[in-house]
């Protein structure tokens, strides 16, 4: 190797034991061992290792991997966005299609969903953290986007209506319902499945919904949730009827576009979601999104 005014020139030699000379451009020796070059050499290994870890997580704990992705996604900020308090809430009802509703609405470019059920307005400890705590857990959104949060248990909460009104008295409320008896059955099935996974005994359906003398068991929580009129009156004491949009959960399954289009209009959004966004999956037996 020779070094001149224009830099270093390397000539290969069979004499492997000879150390290269010093050069003005590369420091003591012309070979470089800077941290940047070390990082460049390690980059492919880091990328492949990260990919392998993600694949293992996905196939081993798919729900956990999804939660990790959602947590990182919510921390990504694009210039011009900020975290905002929700302008719309899906307040219920449990087992009526709240998850399907928020996922379908998320097709709209002017919708920014919060993927987690926050339980802010129906949990005293969380509510005590204050609105700023709640706002910081919302996703980043642009000025022309509507932030939506979903917590089905808000519907049956005694405190939630007044607390939500104190935050924003003009907020839009989305309430999805289905045939109440079928909702009770669906609720019972989910409870039964959860208990059976834990090895617990489950009382038969008729013993849950009926009292020993054959009357409706109003003490069964699934029955209480399906008493829509009782809970709706509580919301109507705090909000005018025009701020509450009711979605037919049964129709959302059989004709999703019709229900979603009504929500677009209720939220005063451009009609971006079209019939082509839904297709009937013959294998699954219900409509899917695209």
Buried (B, 14 or more C-beta within 10 A) or exposed (E): BEBEEEEBEEEEEEEEEEEBEEBEEBEEBBBEEEEEEEEEEEEEEEEEEEEEEEEEBBEEEEEEBEEBBEEEEBEEEEEEBEBBBBBBBBBBBBBBBBBBBBBBBBBBEBBBBBBBBBBBBBBEEBBEEEBEEBBEBBBBBEEEBBBBBBBBBBBBBEBBBEBBBEBBEEBBBBBBBBBBEBBBBBBBEEBBEEEEEEEEEBEEBEEBBBEEEEEEBEEBBBBBBBEBEEBBEBBEEBBEEEBBBBBBBBBBBEBBBEBBBBBBEBBEBEEEBEEEBBEEEEEEEEBEBE
